[in-house]
């Protein structure tokens, strides 16, 4: 099994259930792993793997759509990756809201999700 990783992607977006989140936005950190079995090894050409630049563009585009729940965002990103990249077998993704609107919190909040192609 081979894995493609995108780590610590910081994207500014307007996700959240509170009006101020929708207006002010927040910074989100994403970590993403896509696993697949290459048809042959060693992998020598981009067409034999999953292009992480294309994955990043997909993530960036979805993150630009304001959404109330991170659970919605994360499950839709996982499904889109499996739909658009036929080699992808498993997607693991986490999203962290860096500055949650919670009084006196010293930390962040987030969600994570794993989806396998056979679960679609």
DOTILO-229864 format. One record per residue: residue number from 0; chain; x negated, y negated, z negated of N, C-alpha, C, CB in turn; residue in one letter. Coordinates in steps of 0.1 Angstrom, whole numbers. Glycine has a CB too. Layout:
BEGIN
LUMNU  nr kette  n.xx  n.yy  n.zz ca.xx ca.yy ca.zz  c.xx  c.yy  c.zz cb.xx cb.yy cb.zz rest
LUMNU NUM     A     X     Y     Z     X     Y     Z     X     Y     Z     X     Y     Z    A
...
***
This chain:
BEGIN
LUMNU  nr kette  n.xx  n.yy  n.zz ca.xx ca.yy ca.zz  c.xx  c.yy  c.zz cb.xx cb.yy cb.zz rest
LUMNU   0     A    -9    12     0     0     0     0    -9   -12     0    10     0   -12    X
LUMNU   1     A    -6   -22     8   -13   -34     9    -4   -46     4   -18   -37    24    X
LUMNU   2     A   -10   -55    -3    -2   -66    -8    -6   -80    -3    -2   -66   -24    X
LUMNU   3     A     3   -89     0     0  -102     4     5  -111    -8     8  -107    17    X
LUMNU   4     A    -4  -120   -13    -1  -128   -25    -1  -143   -21   -11  -125   -36    X
LUMNU   5     A     9  -150   -27     9  -165   -27    10  -168   -42    21  -171   -18    X
LUMNU   6     A     0  -175   -47     0  -178   -61     0  -193   -64   -13  -172   -67    X
LUMNU   7     A     7  -196   -74     7  -210   -80    11  -220   -70    -6  -213   -86    X
LUMNU   8     A    21  -217   -61    26  -227   -52    34  -237   -60    35  -220   -41    X
LUMNU   9     A    30  -250   -59    38  -260   -66    46  -268   -56    28  -270   -73    X
LUMNU  10     A    59  -267   -58    69  -274   -49    78  -282   -57    77  -263   -41    X
LUMNU  11     A    80  -295   -53    89  -304   -59   103  -301   -53    85  -319   -58    X
LUMNU  12     A   113  -299   -61   127  -296   -56   137  -302   -66   128  -281   -54    X
LUMNU  13     A   150  -300   -62   161  -306   -70   171  -295   -74   169  -316   -61    X
LUMNU  14     A   165  -284   -80   173  -273   -85   177  -276  -100   166  -260   -84    X
LUMNU  15     A   190  -272  -103   194  -273  -117   209  -276  -118   186  -284  -124    X
LUMNU  16     A   214  -274  -130   228  -275  -132   232  -289  -137   233  -265  -142    X
LUMNU  17     A   222  -297  -142   225  -310  -148   223  -321  -137   216  -313  -160    X
LUMNU  18     A   231  -331  -138   231  -342  -128   217  -348  -127   241  -352  -131    X
LUMNU  19     A   210  -350  -138   197  -356  -137   187  -348  -130   192  -359  -151    X
LUMNU  20     A   188  -335  -131   179  -326  -123   182  -327  -108   181  -311  -127    X
LUMNU  21     A   194  -329  -104   198  -330   -90   193  -343   -85   213  -329   -89    X
LUMNU  22     A   192  -354   -93   188  -367   -89   172  -368   -90   194  -378   -97    X
LUMNU  23     A   167  -365  -101   153  -367  -104   144  -356   -98   150  -368  -119    X
LUMNU  24     A   149  -344   -98   141  -332   -93   131  -328  -104   133  -336   -81    X
LUMNU  25     A   123  -318  -100   113  -312  -110   103  -305  -102   121  -302  -119    X
LUMNU  26     A    92  -302  -108    81  -294  -102    84  -279  -105    67  -298  -107    X
LUMNU  27     A    82  -271   -95    84  -256   -97    71  -249   -92    96  -251   -89    X
LUMNU  28     A    68  -239   -99    56  -230   -96    62  -217   -91    46  -229  -107    X
LUMNU  29     A    57  -212   -80    62  -199   -75    50  -190   -73    69  -201   -61    X
LUMNU  30     A    52  -177   -77    42  -167   -74    49  -156   -67    36  -161   -88    X
LUMNU  31     A    43  -151   -56    50  -142   -47    40  -131   -43    56  -149   -35    X
LUMNU  32     A    45  -118   -43    38  -107   -38    47   -99   -29    32   -98   -49    X
LUMNU  33     A    41   -96   -17    48   -88    -7    40   -75    -5    51   -95     6    X
LUMNU  34     A    46   -64    -6    39   -51    -4    44   -44     8    40   -42   -17    X
LUMNU  35     A    34   -38    15    38   -30    27    27   -20    30    40   -39    39    X
LUMNU  36     A    31   -10    38    21     0    43    17    -3    57    27    15    42    X
LUMNU  37     A     4    -7    59     0   -10    72     0     2    81   -15   -16    72    X
LUMNU  38     A     3     0    94     4    11   104   -10    18   105     9     6   117    X
LUMNU  39     A   -20    10   104   -34    16   105   -43     7    96   -39    17   119    X
LUMNU  40     A   -54    13    92   -64     5    85   -78     7    92   -65     9    70    X
LUMNU  41     A   -87    -2    92   -85   -15    86   -75   -24    94   -98   -22    84    X
LUMNU  42     A   -69   -33    88   -60   -43    95   -69   -53   101   -50   -50    85    X
LUMNU  43     A   -68   -55   114   -78   -64   121   -71   -76   128   -85   -56   131    X
LUMNU  44     A   -58   -75   130   -51   -86   137   -39   -91   129   -46   -80   151    X
LUMNU  45     A   -35  -103   131   -24  -109   124   -11  -102   126   -23  -124   127    X
LUMNU  46     A    -9   -97   138     3   -90   142     5   -76   134     4   -87   157    X
LUMNU  47     A    -6   -72   128    -6   -60   120    -3   -62   105   -19   -52   122    X
LUMNU  48     A    -1   -74   102     1   -78    87    13   -87    86   -12   -83    81    X
LUMNU  49     A    14   -93    74    25  -103    72    18  -117    71    33  -100    59    X
LUMNU  50     A    21  -126    79    15  -139    79    19  -147    67    18  -146    93    X
LUMNU  51     A    10  -150    58    13  -157    46    17  -172    49     2  -156    36    X
LUMNU  52     A    12  -177    60    16  -191    64    31  -191    67     8  -196    76    X
LUMNU  53     A    36  -181    74    50  -180    77    58  -178    65    53  -169    87    X
LUMNU  54     A    53  -170    55    60  -168    43    61  -181    35    53  -157    34    X
LUMNU  55     A    50  -189    35    50  -202    28    60  -211    34    36  -208    28    X
LUMNU  56     A    61  -212    47    71  -221    54    85  -217    50    69  -220    69    X
LUMNU  57     A    88  -204    50   101  -199    46   104  -203    32   102  -183    47    X
LUMNU  58     A    95  -202    22    97  -205     8    99  -220     7    85  -201     0    X
LUMNU  59     A    91  -228    14    92  -243    13   106  -247    19    81  -249    21    X
LUMNU  60     A   110  -241    29   123  -245    35   135  -242    26   125  -238    49    X
LUMNU  61     A   134  -230    20   145  -227    10   145  -235    -2   144  -212     6    X
LUMNU  62     A   133  -238    -7   132  -246   -19   137  -261   -17   117  -247   -24    X
LUMNU  63     A   138  -265    -5   143  -278    -2   158  -279    -3   139  -282    12    X
LUMNU  64     A   165  -268    -4   180  -268    -5   184  -269   -20   186  -256     2    X
LUMNU  65     A   189  -280   -25   193  -281   -39   203  -270   -43   199  -294   -43    X
LUMNU  66     A   200  -263   -54   208  -252   -59   209  -252   -74   202  -238   -54    X
LUMNU  67     A   220  -249   -79   223  -249   -94   214  -240  -101   237  -247   -97    X
LUMNU  68     A   213  -227   -97   206  -217  -104   194  -212   -97   216  -205  -107    X
LUMNU  69     A   183  -210  -105   171  -204   -99   173  -190   -95   159  -205  -109    X
LUMNU  70     A   182  -183  -102   185  -169   -98   190  -168   -84   196  -163  -108    X
LUMNU  71     A   198  -178   -80   203  -178   -66   191  -180   -56   213  -189   -64    X
LUMNU  72     A   183  -190   -59   171  -193   -51   162  -181   -49   163  -205   -57    X
LUMNU  73     A   159  -175   -60   149  -164   -60   154  -152   -53   145  -160   -74    X
LUMNU  74     A   167  -148   -54   172  -137   -48   174  -139   -33   186  -133   -54    X
LUMNU  75     A   177  -152   -29   178  -155   -15   165  -155    -8   185  -169   -13    X
LUMNU  76     A   154  -160   -15   141  -160    -9   136  -145    -7   131  -167   -18    X
LUMNU  77     A   139  -137   -16   135  -122   -15   142  -116    -3   138  -115   -28    X
LUMNU  78     A   155  -118    -2   163  -112     9   158  -118    22   177  -115     7    X
LUMNU  79     A   155  -131    23   151  -137    36   137  -131    40   149  -152    34    X
LUMNU  80     A   128  -129    31   115  -123    34   117  -109    40   106  -122    22    X
LUMNU  81     A   126  -101    33   128   -87    38   135   -87    52   136   -79    28    X
LUMNU  82     A   144   -97    54   151   -98    67   141  -103    78   162  -108    66    X
LUMNU  83     A   132  -112    75   124  -118    86   111  -110    88   121  -132    82    X
LUMNU  84     A   106  -102    78    93   -95    80    96   -80    79    83  -100    69    X
LUMNU  85     A    97   -74    90   100   -60    90    90   -51    83   102   -55   105    X
LUMNU  86     A    78   -55    82    68   -47    75    70   -47    60    54   -52    79    X
LUMNU  87     A    76   -58    55    77   -59    41    86   -48    35    84   -73    37    X
LUMNU  88     A    81   -42    24    88   -31    17    93   -36     3    79   -19    16    X
LUMNU  89     A    85   -43    -4    89   -48   -17    84   -63   -18    82   -39   -28    X
LUMNU  90     A    93   -71   -24    90   -85   -27    91   -87   -42   100   -94   -19    X
LUMNU  91     A    81   -92   -48    81   -97   -62    79  -112   -62    70   -89   -71    X
LUMNU  92     A    88  -119   -69    87  -133   -69    91  -139   -83    96  -139   -58    X
LUMNU  93     A    84  -149   -87    88  -156   -99    88  -171   -96    78  -153  -111    X
LUMNU  94     A    97  -178  -103    98  -193  -102    98  -198  -116   111  -197   -94    X
LUMNU  95     A    90  -208  -118    89  -215  -131    92  -229  -130    75  -213  -137    X
LUMNU  96     A   102  -234  -137   105  -248  -138    95  -254  -148   120  -251  -142    X
LUMNU  97     A    86  -263  -143    76  -268  -152    80  -277  -163    66  -275  -143    X
LUMNU  98     A    91  -285  -160    95  -295  -170   110  -294  -172    91  -309  -166    X
LUMNU  99     A   115  -283  -179   129  -281  -181   135  -292  -190   131  -268  -188    X
LUMNU 100     A   148  -296  -187   154  -306  -195   160  -301  -208   166  -312  -187    X
LUMNU 101     A   151  -296  -217   155  -290  -230   147  -299  -240   151  -275  -231    X
LUMNU 102     A   155  -304  -249   149  -312  -260   139  -305  -268   160  -318  -269    X
LUMNU 103     A   127  -311  -270   116  -306  -278   110  -293  -273   121  -304  -292    X
LUMNU 104     A   112  -289  -261   106  -277  -256    91  -280  -253   113  -271  -244    X
LUMNU 105     A    82  -271  -257    68  -272  -253    65  -260  -245    59  -273  -266    X
LUMNU 106     A    68  -261  -232    66  -249  -223    75  -251  -211    69  -236  -231    X
LUMNU 107     A    77  -240  -204    85  -240  -192    95  -228  -193    75  -239  -180    X
LUMNU 108     A   103  -228  -183   113  -217  -181   112  -212  -167   128  -222  -185    X
LUMNU 109     A   118  -200  -165   117  -194  -152   125  -181  -151   103  -192  -147    X
LUMNU 110     A   124  -176  -138   130  -163  -135   121  -155  -126   144  -165  -128    X
LUMNU 111     A   123  -142  -127   115  -133  -117   124  -123  -112   103  -127  -125    X
LUMNU 112     A   120  -117  -100   129  -108   -93   120   -99   -85   140  -115   -85    X
LUMNU 113     A   124   -86   -84   118   -77   -75   129   -70   -67   110   -66   -83    X
LUMNU 114     A   126   -70   -53   136   -63   -44   129   -54   -35   144   -74   -37    X
LUMNU 115     A   134   -42   -33   128   -33   -24   138   -32   -12   127   -18   -30    X
LUMNU 116     A   132   -29     0   140   -29    12   151   -19    11   131   -25    24    X
LUMNU 117     A   149    -8     5   160     2     4   172    -2    -5   155    16    -1    X
LUMNU 118     A   170   -13   -13   180   -18   -22   189   -29   -15   174   -24   -34    X
LUMNU 119     A   186   -32    -3   193   -43     4   207   -38     8   186   -47    17    X
***
